[in-house]
Amino acid sequence: MKFDSTIIESFARRLYARASWVVLRYWFLYTMVGGIAAATGYYYLPAQVAQNLGAFIVLGTLVCFGLVGIAVGNEKAFRLRLQAQMALCQIQIERNTRAAAAIDSVADAAAPRPQAAVHMKPTVGATGLGS
């Protein structure tokens, strides 16, 4: 198995794409839930209150739920972007490690290697005086 950075880069791109839409999705979801909550609350309001303040209560509920949805969506989008950045950081760590290993191997190849000392045993009767 061989390291392939394109897979991780593709994963990071997909995370960024998801992050760009997640705020809108959460806003829509929370606004719909707020609409259901507002409609249910409006149904149970007394007639006089519903007639005078019903529209403001419904609108206020929709706005509040929508703002909560935006806040939740922003937090989720931040986590997705952070995860993408962590994946890209892993790619950069791998590149830096490979580059450092290549430099070390070139330095090792260029460095002179110490020669092993040759030890010769003297032969019997050899005096080394040129006889």
Backbone atoms as SQL, in Angstrom:
CREATE TABLE atoms (id INTEGER PRIMARY KEY, chain TEXT, resi INTEGER, resn TEXT, atom TEXT, x REAL, y REAL, z REAL);
INSERT INTO atoms VALUES
  (1, 'A', 1, 'MET', 'N', 0.847, -1.163, 0.000),
  (2, 'A', 1, 'MET', 'CA', 0.000, 0.000, 0.000),
  (3, 'A', 1, 'MET', 'C', 0.901, 1.238, 0.000),
  (4, 'A', 2, 'LYS', 'N', 0.531, 2.231, -0.785),
  (5, 'A', 2, 'LYS', 'CA', 1.364, 3.416, -0.933),
  (6, 'A', 2, 'LYS', 'C', 0.562, 4.654, -0.543),
  (7, 'A', 3, 'PHE', 'N', 1.235, 5.633, 0.039),
  (8, 'A', 3, 'PHE', 'CA', 0.601, 6.891, 0.439),
  (9, 'A', 3, 'PHE', 'C', 0.139, 7.652, -0.799),
  (10, 'A', 4, 'ASP', 'N', -1.116, 8.118, -0.770),
  (11, 'A', 4, 'ASP', 'CA', -1.677, 8.887, -1.875),
  (12, 'A', 4, 'ASP', 'C', -2.379, 10.117, -1.305),
  (13, 'A', 5, 'SER', 'N', -1.757, 11.261, -1.458),
  (14, 'A', 5, 'SER', 'CA', -2.300, 12.488, -0.858),
  (15, 'A', 5, 'SER', 'C', -3.578, 12.954, -1.552),
  (16, 'A', 6, 'THR', 'N', -3.822, 12.523, -2.778),
  (17, 'A', 6, 'THR', 'CA', -5.016, 12.987, -3.489),
  (18, 'A', 6, 'THR', 'C', -6.296, 12.510, -2.817),
  (19, 'A', 7, 'ILE', 'N', -6.240, 11.361, -2.161),
  (20, 'A', 7, 'ILE', 'CA', -7.425, 10.850, -1.461),
  (21, 'A', 7, 'ILE', 'C', -7.771, 11.771, -0.301),
  (22, 'A', 8, 'ILE', 'N', -6.776, 12.162, 0.465),
  (23, 'A', 8, 'ILE', 'CA', -7.018, 13.042, 1.613),
  (24, 'A', 8, 'ILE', 'C', -7.437, 14.430, 1.137),
  (25, 'A', 9, 'GLU', 'N', -6.837, 14.914, 0.052),
  (26, 'A', 9, 'GLU', 'CA', -7.227, 16.211, -0.492),
  (27, 'A', 9, 'GLU', 'C', -8.667, 16.194, -0.981),
  (28, 'A', 10, 'SER', 'N', -9.097, 15.098, -1.587),
  (29, 'A', 10, 'SER', 'CA', -10.480, 14.948, -2.023),
  (30, 'A', 10, 'SER', 'C', -11.430, 14.950, -0.824),
  (31, 'A', 11, 'PHE', 'N', -11.029, 14.265, 0.232),
  (32, 'A', 11, 'PHE', 'CA', -11.814, 14.239, 1.467),
  (33, 'A', 11, 'PHE', 'C', -11.962, 15.649, 2.036),
  (34, 'A', 12, 'ALA', 'N', -10.882, 16.413, 2.043),
  (35, 'A', 12, 'ALA', 'CA', -10.915, 17.786, 2.564),
  (36, 'A', 12, 'ALA', 'C', -11.820, 18.673, 1.707),
  (37, 'A', 13, 'ARG', 'N', -11.767, 18.509, 0.389),
  (38, 'A', 13, 'ARG', 'CA', -12.650, 19.287, -0.491),
  (39, 'A', 13, 'ARG', 'C', -14.117, 18.978, -0.208),
  (40, 'A', 14, 'ARG', 'N', -14.432, 17.695, 0.002),
  (41, 'A', 14, 'ARG', 'CA', -15.817, 17.313, 0.313),
  (42, 'A', 14, 'ARG', 'C', -16.262, 17.905, 1.648),
  (43, 'A', 15, 'LEU', 'N', -15.367, 17.938, 2.629),
  (44, 'A', 15, 'LEU', 'CA', -15.710, 18.538, 3.920),
  (45, 'A', 15, 'LEU', 'C', -15.997, 20.031, 3.769),
  (46, 'A', 16, 'TYR', 'N', -15.181, 20.719, 2.970),
  (47, 'A', 16, 'TYR', 'CA', -15.419, 22.143, 2.738),
  (48, 'A', 16, 'TYR', 'C', -16.740, 22.372, 2.001),
  (49, 'A', 17, 'ALA', 'N', -17.074, 21.502, 1.064),
  (50, 'A', 17, 'ALA', 'CA', -18.342, 21.637, 0.338),
  (51, 'A', 17, 'ALA', 'C', -19.525, 21.440, 1.290),
  (52, 'A', 18, 'ARG', 'N', -19.415, 20.451, 2.173),
  (53, 'A', 18, 'ARG', 'CA', -20.481, 20.237, 3.162),
  (54, 'A', 18, 'ARG', 'C', -20.604, 21.429, 4.093),
  (55, 'A', 19, 'ALA', 'N', -19.476, 21.995, 4.490),
  (56, 'A', 19, 'ALA', 'CA', -19.485, 23.128, 5.419),
  (57, 'A', 19, 'ALA', 'C', -20.159, 24.348, 4.799),
  (58, 'A', 20, 'SER', 'N', -20.050, 24.500, 3.493),
  (59, 'A', 20, 'SER', 'CA', -20.636, 25.675, 2.852),
  (60, 'A', 20, 'SER', 'C', -22.170, 25.617, 2.836),
  (61, 'A', 21, 'TRP', 'N', -22.754, 24.436, 2.890),
  (62, 'A', 21, 'TRP', 'CA', -24.208, 24.299, 2.856),
  (63, 'A', 21, 'TRP', 'C', -24.837, 24.041, 4.222),
  (64, 'A', 22, 'VAL', 'N', -24.047, 23.674, 5.197),
  (65, 'A', 22, 'VAL', 'CA', -24.612, 23.230, 6.465),
  (66, 'A', 22, 'VAL', 'C', -25.340, 24.356, 7.204),
  (67, 'A', 23, 'VAL', 'N', -24.878, 25.591, 7.098),
  (68, 'A', 23, 'VAL', 'CA', -25.545, 26.701, 7.780),
  (69, 'A', 23, 'VAL', 'C', -26.943, 26.898, 7.215),
  (70, 'A', 24, 'LEU', 'N', -27.064, 26.862, 5.898),
  (71, 'A', 24, 'LEU', 'CA', -28.379, 27.013, 5.263),
  (72, 'A', 24, 'LEU', 'C', -29.316, 25.872, 5.653),
  (73, 'A', 25, 'ARG', 'N', -28.792, 24.670, 5.687),
  (74, 'A', 25, 'ARG', 'CA', -29.627, 23.514, 6.064),
  (75, 'A', 25, 'ARG', 'C', -30.144, 23.635, 7.490),
  (76, 'A', 26, 'TYR', 'N', -29.268, 23.996, 8.416),
  (77, 'A', 26, 'TYR', 'CA', -29.702, 24.116, 9.805),
  (78, 'A', 26, 'TYR', 'C', -30.666, 25.289, 9.982),
  (79, 'A', 27, 'TRP', 'N', -30.432, 26.398, 9.275),
  (80, 'A', 27, 'TRP', 'CA', -31.374, 27.515, 9.345),
  (81, 'A', 27, 'TRP', 'C', -32.750, 27.066, 8.885),
  (82, 'A', 28, 'PHE', 'N', -32.806, 26.379, 7.748),
  (83, 'A', 28, 'PHE', 'CA', -34.083, 25.915, 7.210),
  (84, 'A', 28, 'PHE', 'C', -34.758, 24.928, 8.170),
  (85, 'A', 29, 'LEU', 'N', -34.002, 23.969, 8.670),
  (86, 'A', 29, 'LEU', 'CA', -34.565, 22.963, 9.576),
  (87, 'A', 29, 'LEU', 'C', -35.119, 23.613, 10.842),
  (88, 'A', 30, 'TYR', 'N', -34.355, 24.476, 11.477),
  (89, 'A', 30, 'TYR', 'CA', -34.809, 25.110, 12.707),
  (90, 'A', 30, 'TYR', 'C', -35.965, 26.071, 12.457),
  (91, 'A', 31, 'THR', 'N', -35.984, 26.727, 11.300),
  (92, 'A', 31, 'THR', 'CA', -37.109, 27.608, 10.983),
  (93, 'A', 31, 'THR', 'C', -38.381, 26.794, 10.782),
  (94, 'A', 32, 'MET', 'N', -38.271, 25.636, 10.167),
  (95, 'A', 32, 'MET', 'CA', -39.450, 24.779, 9.994),
  (96, 'A', 32, 'MET', 'C', -39.962, 24.271, 11.351),
  (97, 'A', 33, 'VAL', 'N', -39.049, 23.871, 12.208),
  (98, 'A', 33, 'VAL', 'CA', -39.450, 23.430, 13.548),
  (99, 'A', 33, 'VAL', 'C', -40.086, 24.601, 14.296),
  (100, 'A', 34, 'GLY', 'N', -39.509, 25.785, 14.140),
  (101, 'A', 34, 'GLY', 'CA', -40.092, 26.980, 14.756),
  (102, 'A', 34, 'GLY', 'C', -41.468, 27.279, 14.212),
  (103, 'A', 35, 'GLY', 'N', -41.670, 27.059, 12.926),
  (104, 'A', 35, 'GLY', 'CA', -42.993, 27.252, 12.330),
  (105, 'A', 35, 'GLY', 'C', -44.025, 26.308, 12.909),
  (106, 'A', 36, 'ILE', 'N', -43.625, 25.066, 13.109),
  (107, 'A', 36, 'ILE', 'CA', -44.540, 24.092, 13.719),
  (108, 'A', 36, 'ILE', 'C', -44.838, 24.486, 15.162),
  (109, 'A', 37, 'ALA', 'N', -43.797, 24.898, 15.887),
  (110, 'A', 37, 'ALA', 'CA', -44.000, 25.322, 17.274),
  (111, 'A', 37, 'ALA', 'C', -44.885, 26.568, 17.330),
  (112, 'A', 38, 'ALA', 'N', -44.672, 27.513, 16.411),
  (113, 'A', 38, 'ALA', 'CA', -45.471, 28.739, 16.397),
  (114, 'A', 38, 'ALA', 'C', -46.927, 28.436, 16.056),
  (115, 'A', 39, 'ALA', 'N', -47.144, 27.559, 15.090),
  (116, 'A', 39, 'ALA', 'CA', -48.510, 27.209, 14.710),
  (117, 'A', 39, 'ALA', 'C', -49.227, 26.501, 15.850),
  (118, 'A', 40, 'THR', 'N', -48.506, 25.634, 16.537),
  (119, 'A', 40, 'THR', 'CA', -49.103, 24.932, 17.677),
  (120, 'A', 40, 'THR', 'C', -49.422, 25.921, 18.795),
  (121, 'A', 41, 'GLY', 'N', -48.492, 26.813, 19.080),
  (122, 'A', 41, 'GLY', 'CA', -48.731, 27.822, 20.112),
  (123, 'A', 41, 'GLY', 'C', -49.861, 28.767, 19.736),
  (124, 'A', 42, 'TYR', 'N', -49.933, 29.152, 18.480),
  (125, 'A', 42, 'TYR', 'CA', -50.982, 30.045, 18.006),
  (126, 'A', 42, 'TYR', 'C', -52.353, 29.406, 18.176),
  (127, 'A', 43, 'TYR', 'N', -52.435, 28.116, 17.965),
  (128, 'A', 43, 'TYR', 'CA', -53.698, 27.385, 18.089),
  (129, 'A', 43, 'TYR', 'C', -54.221, 27.461, 19.525),
  (130, 'A', 44, 'TYR', 'N', -53.318, 27.430, 20.496),
  (131, 'A', 44, 'TYR', 'CA', -53.725, 27.406, 21.897),
  (132, 'A', 44, 'TYR', 'C', -53.830, 28.799, 22.527),
  (133, 'A', 45, 'LEU', 'N', -53.529, 29.850, 21.779),
  (134, 'A', 45, 'LEU', 'CA', -53.666, 31.202, 22.318),
  (135, 'A', 45, 'LEU', 'C', -55.141, 31.573, 22.456),
  (136, 'A', 46, 'PRO', 'N', -55.462, 32.346, 23.482),
  (137, 'A', 46, 'PRO', 'CA', -56.833, 32.857, 23.563),
  (138, 'A', 46, 'PRO', 'C', -57.146, 33.728, 22.340),
  (139, 'A', 47, 'ALA', 'N', -58.381, 33.794, 21.946),
  (140, 'A', 47, 'ALA', 'CA', -58.782, 34.489, 20.720),
  (141, 'A', 47, 'ALA', 'C', -58.364, 35.949, 20.724),
  (142, 'A', 48, 'GLN', 'N', -58.528, 36.628, 21.857),
  (143, 'A', 48, 'GLN', 'CA', -58.178, 38.049, 21.928),
  (144, 'A', 48, 'GLN', 'C', -56.681, 38.259, 21.725),
  (145, 'A', 49, 'VAL', 'N', -55.829, 37.418, 22.355),
  (146, 'A', 49, 'VAL', 'CA', -54.378, 37.529, 22.221),
  (147, 'A', 49, 'VAL', 'C', -53.957, 37.164, 20.797),
  (148, 'A', 50, 'ALA', 'N', -54.559, 36.114, 20.241),
  (149, 'A', 50, 'ALA', 'CA', -54.223, 35.690, 18.882),
  (150, 'A', 50, 'ALA', 'C', -54.558, 36.781, 17.877),
  (151, 'A', 51, 'GLN', 'N', -55.661, 37.476, 18.105),
  (152, 'A', 51, 'GLN', 'CA', -56.066, 38.518, 17.175),
  (153, 'A', 51, 'GLN', 'C', -55.122, 39.719, 17.252),
  (154, 'A', 52, 'ASN', 'N', -54.685, 40.081, 18.450),
  (155, 'A', 52, 'ASN', 'CA', -53.860, 41.276, 18.620),
  (156, 'A', 52, 'ASN', 'C', -52.357, 41.017, 18.428),
  (157, 'A', 53, 'LEU', 'N', -51.848, 39.928, 18.997),
  (158, 'A', 53, 'LEU', 'CA', -50.398, 39.691, 19.012),
  (159, 'A', 53, 'LEU', 'C', -49.973, 38.412, 18.296),
  (160, 'A', 54, 'GLY', 'N', -50.897, 37.688, 17.748),
  (161, 'A', 54, 'GLY', 'CA', -50.591, 36.384, 17.153),
  (162, 'A', 54, 'GLY', 'C', -49.519, 36.447, 16.074),
  (163, 'A', 55, 'ALA', 'N', -49.606, 37.421, 15.193),
  (164, 'A', 55, 'ALA', 'CA', -48.633, 37.535, 14.096),
  (165, 'A', 55, 'ALA', 'C', -47.242, 37.840, 14.636),
  (166, 'A', 56, 'PHE', 'N', -47.143, 38.691, 15.650),
  (167, 'A', 56, 'PHE', 'CA', -45.847, 39.011, 16.235),
  (168, 'A', 56, 'PHE', 'C', -45.238, 37.809, 16.963),
  (169, 'A', 57, 'ILE', 'N', -46.098, 37.059, 17.629),
  (170, 'A', 57, 'ILE', 'CA', -45.614, 35.869, 18.348),
  (171, 'A', 57, 'ILE', 'C', -45.098, 34.829, 17.350),
  (172, 'A', 58, 'VAL', 'N', -45.836, 34.603, 16.295),
  (173, 'A', 58, 'VAL', 'CA', -45.419, 33.635, 15.271),
  (174, 'A', 58, 'VAL', 'C', -44.129, 34.107, 14.605),
  (175, 'A', 59, 'LEU', 'N', -44.081, 35.359, 14.212),
  (176, 'A', 59, 'LEU', 'CA', -42.889, 35.901, 13.561),
  (177, 'A', 59, 'LEU', 'C', -41.684, 35.856, 14.511),
  (178, 'A', 60, 'GLY', 'N', -41.896, 36.225, 15.774),
  (179, 'A', 60, 'GLY', 'CA', -40.825, 36.180, 16.760),
  (180, 'A', 60, 'GLY', 'C', -40.305, 34.763, 16.973),
  (181, 'A', 61, 'THR', 'N', -41.214, 33.805, 17.004),
  (182, 'A', 61, 'THR', 'CA', -40.812, 32.403, 17.166),
  (183, 'A', 61, 'THR', 'C', -40.001, 31.939, 15.968),
  (184, 'A', 62, 'LEU', 'N', -40.427, 32.296, 14.766),
  (185, 'A', 62, 'LEU', 'CA', -39.691, 31.916, 13.561),
  (186, 'A', 62, 'LEU', 'C', -38.288, 32.535, 13.547),
  (187, 'A', 63, 'VAL', 'N', -38.207, 33.806, 13.913),
  (188, 'A', 63, 'VAL', 'CA', -36.910, 34.483, 13.924),
  (189, 'A', 63, 'VAL', 'C', -35.992, 33.850, 14.962),
  (190, 'A', 64, 'CYS', 'N', -36.516, 33.597, 16.155),
  (191, 'A', 64, 'CYS', 'CA', -35.682, 32.997, 17.218),
  (192, 'A', 64, 'CYS', 'C', -35.187, 31.607, 16.820),
  (193, 'A', 65, 'PHE', 'N', -36.067, 30.773, 16.303),
  (194, 'A', 65, 'PHE', 'CA', -35.649, 29.437, 15.883),
  (195, 'A', 65, 'PHE', 'C', -34.665, 29.513, 14.725),
  (196, 'A', 66, 'GLY', 'N', -34.892, 30.454, 13.806),
  (197, 'A', 66, 'GLY', 'CA', -33.968, 30.620, 12.687),
  (198, 'A', 66, 'GLY', 'C', -32.580, 31.035, 13.147),
  (199, 'A', 67, 'LEU', 'N', -32.501, 31.942, 14.118),
  (200, 'A', 67, 'LEU', 'CA', -31.207, 32.381, 14.645),
  (201, 'A', 67, 'LEU', 'C', -30.487, 31.240, 15.372),
  (202, 'A', 68, 'VAL', 'N', -31.243, 30.437, 16.095),
  (203, 'A', 68, 'VAL', 'CA', -30.630, 29.276, 16.752),
  (204, 'A', 68, 'VAL', 'C', -30.102, 28.304, 15.689),
  (205, 'A', 69, 'GLY', 'N', -30.860, 28.124, 14.620),
  (206, 'A', 69, 'GLY', 'CA', -30.412, 27.258, 13.531),
  (207, 'A', 69, 'GLY', 'C', -29.130, 27.766, 12.890),
  (208, 'A', 70, 'ILE', 'N', -29.012, 29.079, 12.717),
  (209, 'A', 70, 'ILE', 'CA', -27.788, 29.662, 12.153),
  (210, 'A', 70, 'ILE', 'C', -26.609, 29.426, 13.091),
  (211, 'A', 71, 'ALA', 'N', -26.837, 29.604, 14.392),
  (212, 'A', 71, 'ALA', 'CA', -25.751, 29.396, 15.367),
  (213, 'A', 71, 'ALA', 'C', -25.299, 27.939, 15.377),
  (214, 'A', 72, 'VAL', 'N', -26.254, 27.023, 15.370),
  (215, 'A', 72, 'VAL', 'CA', -25.904, 25.593, 15.357),
  (216, 'A', 72, 'VAL', 'C', -25.200, 25.241, 14.048),
  (217, 'A', 73, 'GLY', 'N', -25.690, 25.772, 12.930),
  (218, 'A', 73, 'GLY', 'CA', -25.071, 25.514, 11.636),
  (219, 'A', 73, 'GLY', 'C', -23.659, 26.058, 11.545),
  (220, 'A', 74, 'ASN', 'N', -23.435, 27.250, 12.093),
  (221, 'A', 74, 'ASN', 'CA', -22.084, 27.810, 12.094),
  (222, 'A', 74, 'ASN', 'C', -21.120, 26.947, 12.897),
  (223, 'A', 75, 'GLU', 'N', -21.576, 26.435, 14.016),
  (224, 'A', 75, 'GLU', 'CA', -20.715, 25.571, 14.835),
  (225, 'A', 75, 'GLU', 'C', -20.386, 24.270, 14.091),
  (226, 'A', 76, 'LYS', 'N', -21.381, 23.688, 13.453),
  (227, 'A', 76, 'LYS', 'CA', -21.157, 22.461, 12.687),
  (228, 'A', 76, 'LYS', 'C', -20.221, 22.730, 11.507),
  (229, 'A', 77, 'ALA', 'N', -20.410, 23.846, 10.820),
  (230, 'A', 77, 'ALA', 'CA', -19.547, 24.200, 9.691),
  (231, 'A', 77, 'ALA', 'C', -18.113, 24.413, 10.153),
  (232, 'A', 78, 'PHE', 'N', -17.945, 25.039, 11.313),
  (233, 'A', 78, 'PHE', 'CA', -16.601, 25.243, 11.852),
  (234, 'A', 78, 'PHE', 'C', -15.919, 23.905, 12.116),
  (235, 'A', 79, 'ARG', 'N', -16.659, 22.956, 12.695),
  (236, 'A', 79, 'ARG', 'CA', -16.063, 21.642, 12.974),
  (237, 'A', 79, 'ARG', 'C', -15.686, 20.921, 11.684),
  (238, 'A', 80, 'LEU', 'N', -16.501, 21.051, 10.642),
  (239, 'A', 80, 'LEU', 'CA', -16.177, 20.421, 9.362),
  (240, 'A', 80, 'LEU', 'C', -14.927, 21.048, 8.740),
  (241, 'A', 81, 'ARG', 'N', -14.821, 22.373, 8.796),
  (242, 'A', 81, 'ARG', 'CA', -13.630, 23.047, 8.262),
  (243, 'A', 81, 'ARG', 'C', -12.381, 22.693, 9.058),
  (244, 'A', 82, 'LEU', 'N', -12.542, 22.581, 10.369),
  (245, 'A', 82, 'LEU', 'CA', -11.412, 22.188, 11.217),
  (246, 'A', 82, 'LEU', 'C', -10.949, 20.772, 10.878),
  (247, 'A', 83, 'GLN', 'N', -11.890, 19.877, 10.659),
  (248, 'A', 83, 'GLN', 'CA', -11.540, 18.503, 10.282),
  (249, 'A', 83, 'GLN', 'C', -10.812, 18.487, 8.935),
  (250, 'A', 84, 'ALA', 'N', -11.252, 19.312, 7.994),
  (251, 'A', 84, 'ALA', 'CA', -10.580, 19.404, 6.698),
  (252, 'A', 84, 'ALA', 'C', -9.160, 19.939, 6.865),
  (253, 'A', 85, 'GLN', 'N', -8.990, 20.947, 7.710),
  (254, 'A', 85, 'GLN', 'CA', -7.659, 21.497, 7.946),
  (255, 'A', 85, 'GLN', 'C', -6.739, 20.475, 8.609),
  (256, 'A', 86, 'MET', 'N', -7.282, 19.667, 9.500),
  (257, 'A', 86, 'MET', 'CA', -6.470, 18.628, 10.139),
  (258, 'A', 86, 'MET', 'C', -6.011, 17.596, 9.112),
  (259, 'A', 87, 'ALA', 'N', -6.877, 17.250, 8.170),
  (260, 'A', 87, 'ALA', 'CA', -6.493, 16.307, 7.118),
  (261, 'A', 87, 'ALA', 'C', -5.404, 16.905, 6.235),
  (262, 'A', 88, 'LEU', 'N', -5.549, 18.181, 5.869),
  (263, 'A', 88, 'LEU', 'CA', -4.529, 18.836, 5.053),
  (264, 'A', 88, 'LEU', 'C', -3.214, 18.974, 5.816),
  (265, 'A', 89, 'CYS', 'N', -3.303, 19.170, 7.116),
  (266, 'A', 89, 'CYS', 'CA', -2.091, 19.255, 7.940),
  (267, 'A', 89, 'CYS', 'C', -1.356, 17.909, 7.935),
  (268, 'A', 90, 'GLN', 'N', -2.082, 16.818, 7.955),
  (269, 'A', 90, 'GLN', 'CA', -1.460, 15.496, 7.894),
  (270, 'A', 90, 'GLN', 'C', -0.715, 15.300, 6.581),
  (271, 'A', 91, 'ILE', 'N', -1.278, 15.813, 5.500),
  (272, 'A', 91, 'ILE', 'CA', -0.590, 15.727, 4.205),
  (273, 'A', 91, 'ILE', 'C', 0.718, 16.504, 4.265),
  (274, 'A', 92, 'GLN', 'N', 0.671, 17.710, 4.827),
  (275, 'A', 92, 'GLN', 'CA', 1.879, 18.529, 4.897),
  (276, 'A', 92, 'GLN', 'C', 2.930, 17.892, 5.796),
  (277, 'A', 93, 'ILE', 'N', 2.514, 17.272, 6.882),
  (278, 'A', 93, 'ILE', 'CA', 3.455, 16.563, 7.759),
  (279, 'A', 93, 'ILE', 'C', 4.134, 15.436, 6.985),
  (280, 'A', 94, 'GLU', 'N', 3.362, 14.706, 6.208),
  (281, 'A', 94, 'GLU', 'CA', 3.925, 13.605, 5.412),
  (282, 'A', 94, 'GLU', 'C', 4.928, 14.141, 4.393),
  (283, 'A', 95, 'ARG', 'N', 4.588, 15.245, 3.735),
  (284, 'A', 95, 'ARG', 'CA', 5.510, 15.826, 2.752),
  (285, 'A', 95, 'ARG', 'C', 6.805, 16.291, 3.423),
  (286, 'A', 96, 'ASN', 'N', 6.668, 16.955, 4.568),
  (287, 'A', 96, 'ASN', 'CA', 7.856, 17.424, 5.279),
  (288, 'A', 96, 'ASN', 'C', 8.722, 16.262, 5.748),
  (289, 'A', 97, 'THR', 'N', 8.092, 15.201, 6.220),
  (290, 'A', 97, 'THR', 'CA', 8.834, 14.034, 6.690),
  (291, 'A', 97, 'THR', 'C', 9.568, 13.360, 5.544),
  (292, 'A', 98, 'ARG', 'N', 8.898, 13.223, 4.413),
  (293, 'A', 98, 'ARG', 'CA', 9.557, 12.614, 3.244),
  (294, 'A', 98, 'ARG', 'C', 10.710, 13.476, 2.754),
  (295, 'A', 99, 'ALA', 'N', 10.541, 14.783, 2.765),
  (296, 'A', 99, 'ALA', 'CA', 11.615, 15.677, 2.316),
  (297, 'A', 99, 'ALA', 'C', 12.811, 15.581, 3.258),
  (298, 'A', 100, 'ALA', 'N', 12.559, 15.543, 4.558),
  (299, 'A', 100, 'ALA', 'CA', 13.653, 15.431, 5.530),
  (300, 'A', 100, 'ALA', 'C', 14.363, 14.087, 5.385),
  (301, 'A', 101, 'ALA', 'N', 13.617, 13.032, 5.141),
  (302, 'A', 101, 'ALA', 'CA', 14.229, 11.715, 4.956),
  (303, 'A', 101, 'ALA', 'C', 15.082, 11.689, 3.692),
  (304, 'A', 102, 'ALA', 'N', 14.632, 12.352, 2.637),
  (305, 'A', 102, 'ALA', 'CA', 15.410, 12.403, 1.394),
  (306, 'A', 102, 'ALA', 'C', 16.702, 13.177, 1.603),
  (307, 'A', 103, 'ILE', 'N', 16.639, 14.272, 2.341),
  (308, 'A', 103, 'ILE', 'CA', 17.850, 15.059, 2.626),
  (309, 'A', 103, 'ILE', 'C', 18.826, 14.235, 3.459),
  (310, 'A', 104, 'ASP', 'N', 18.326, 13.503, 4.452),
  (311, 'A', 104, 'ASP', 'CA', 19.187, 12.660, 5.284),
  (312, 'A', 104, 'ASP', 'C', 19.848, 11.562, 4.457),
  (313, 'A', 105, 'SER', 'N', 19.110, 10.962, 3.535),
  (314, 'A', 105, 'SER', 'CA', 19.690, 9.884, 2.736),
  (315, 'A', 105, 'SER', 'C', 20.747, 10.420, 1.774),
  (316, 'A', 106, 'VAL', 'N', 20.543, 11.622, 1.232),
  (317, 'A', 106, 'VAL', 'CA', 21.547, 12.238, 0.355),
  (318, 'A', 106, 'VAL', 'C', 22.793, 12.582, 1.171),
  (319, 'A', 107, 'ALA', 'N', 22.597, 13.103, 2.361),
  (320, 'A', 107, 'ALA', 'CA', 23.732, 13.456, 3.224),
  (321, 'A', 107, 'ALA', 'C', 24.508, 12.199, 3.627),
  (322, 'A', 108, 'ASP', 'N', 23.798, 11.122, 3.913),
  (323, 'A', 108, 'ASP', 'CA', 24.461, 9.870, 4.268),
  (324, 'A', 108, 'ASP', 'C', 25.261, 9.315, 3.097),
  (325, 'A', 109, 'ALA', 'N', 24.737, 9.438, 1.891),
  (326, 'A', 109, 'ALA', 'CA', 25.431, 8.910, 0.717),
  (327, 'A', 109, 'ALA', 'C', 26.683, 9.744, 0.398),
  (328, 'A', 110, 'ALA', 'N', 26.634, 11.037, 0.665),
  (329, 'A', 110, 'ALA', 'CA', 27.754, 11.916, 0.351),
  (330, 'A', 110, 'ALA', 'C', 28.855, 11.871, 1.409),
  (331, 'A', 111, 'ALA', 'N', 28.530, 11.458, 2.611),
  (332, 'A', 111, 'ALA', 'CA', 29.519, 11.446, 3.696),
  (333, 'A', 111, 'ALA', 'C', 30.524, 10.322, 3.476),
  (334, 'A', 112, 'PRO', 'N', 31.810, 10.600, 3.712),
  (335, 'A', 112, 'PRO', 'CA', 32.809, 9.528, 3.541),
  (336, 'A', 112, 'PRO', 'C', 32.617, 8.462, 4.618),
  (337, 'A', 113, 'ARG', 'N', 32.763, 7.251, 4.192),
  (338, 'A', 113, 'ARG', 'CA', 32.607, 6.147, 5.130),
  (339, 'A', 113, 'ARG', 'C', 33.978, 5.789, 5.699),
  (340, 'A', 114, 'PRO', 'N', 34.058, 5.569, 6.999),
  (341, 'A', 114, 'PRO', 'CA', 35.349, 5.191, 7.598),
  (342, 'A', 114, 'PRO', 'C', 35.732, 3.788, 7.140),
  (343, 'A', 115, 'GLN', 'N', 37.014, 3.642, 6.843),
  (344, 'A', 115, 'GLN', 'CA', 37.514, 2.335, 6.401),
  (345, 'A', 115, 'GLN', 'C', 37.782, 1.475, 7.616),
  (346, 'A', 116, 'ALA', 'N', 37.498, 0.220, 7.469),
  (347, 'A', 116, 'ALA', 'CA', 37.771, -0.718, 8.554),
  (348, 'A', 116, 'ALA', 'C', 39.278, -0.925, 8.645),
  (349, 'A', 117, 'ALA', 'N', 39.765, -0.945, 9.848),
  (350, 'A', 117, 'ALA', 'CA', 41.203, -1.151, 10.061),
  (351, 'A', 117, 'ALA', 'C', 41.567, -2.593, 9.724),
  (352, 'A', 118, 'VAL', 'N', 42.659, -2.748, 9.002),
  (353, 'A', 118, 'VAL', 'CA', 43.110, -4.088, 8.628),
  (354, 'A', 118, 'VAL', 'C', 44.199, -4.487, 9.613),
  (355, 'A', 119, 'HIS', 'N', 43.986, -5.547, 10.306),
  (356, 'A', 119, 'HIS', 'CA', 44.972, -6.046, 11.269),
  (357, 'A', 119, 'HIS', 'C', 45.607, -7.298, 10.687),
  (358, 'A', 120, 'MET', 'N', 46.883, -7.235, 10.532),
  (359, 'A', 120, 'MET', 'CA', 47.604, -8.393, 9.994),
  (360, 'A', 120, 'MET', 'C', 48.434, -9.004, 11.122),
  (361, 'A', 121, 'LYS', 'N', 48.369, -10.292, 11.189),
  (362, 'A', 121, 'LYS', 'CA', 49.185, -11.001, 12.182),
  (363, 'A', 121, 'LYS', 'C', 50.591, -11.192, 11.624),
  (364, 'A', 122, 'PRO', 'N', 51.588, -10.948, 12.439),
  (365, 'A', 122, 'PRO', 'CA', 52.959, -11.191, 11.949),
  (366, 'A', 122, 'PRO', 'C', 53.190, -12.679, 11.756),
  (367, 'A', 123, 'THR', 'N', 53.916, -13.020, 10.727),
  (368, 'A', 123, 'THR', 'CA', 54.219, -14.426, 10.471),
  (369, 'A', 123, 'THR', 'C', 55.452, -14.813, 11.249),
  (370, 'A', 124, 'VAL', 'N', 55.545, -16.062, 11.578),
  (371, 'A', 124, 'VAL', 'CA', 56.659, -16.561, 12.372),
  (372, 'A', 124, 'VAL', 'C', 57.930, -16.504, 11.530),
  (373, 'A', 125, 'GLY', 'N', 58.998, -15.990, 12.082),
  (374, 'A', 125, 'GLY', 'CA', 60.280, -15.918, 11.426),
  (375, 'A', 125, 'GLY', 'C', 60.457, -14.687, 10.570),
  (376, 'A', 126, 'ALA', 'N', 59.418, -13.963, 10.378),
  (377, 'A', 126, 'ALA', 'CA', 59.560, -12.749, 9.603),
  (378, 'A', 126, 'ALA', 'C', 59.975, -11.619, 10.529),
  (379, 'A', 127, 'THR', 'N', 61.055, -11.046, 10.224),
  (380, 'A', 127, 'THR', 'CA', 61.553, -9.970, 11.065),
  (381, 'A', 127, 'THR', 'C', 61.278, -8.624, 10.445),
  (382, 'A', 128, 'GLY', 'N', 61.037, -8.617, 9.194),
  (383, 'A', 128, 'GLY', 'CA', 60.739, -7.388, 8.505),
  (384, 'A', 128, 'GLY', 'C', 61.981, -6.534, 8.324),
  (385, 'A', 129, 'LEU', 'N', 63.193, -7.123, 8.398),
  (386, 'A', 129, 'LEU', 'CA', 64.425, -6.355, 8.236),
  (387, 'A', 129, 'LEU', 'C', 64.992, -6.485, 6.835),
  (388, 'A', 130, 'GLY', 'N', 64.280, -7.027, 5.946),
  (389, 'A', 130, 'GLY', 'CA', 64.743, -7.124, 4.569),
  (390, 'A', 130, 'GLY', 'C', 65.729, -8.246, 4.370),
  (391, 'A', 131, 'SER', 'N', 65.698, -9.337, 5.065),
  (392, 'A', 131, 'SER', 'CA', 66.684, -10.393, 4.934),
  (393, 'A', 131, 'SER', 'C', 66.465, -11.290, 3.788);
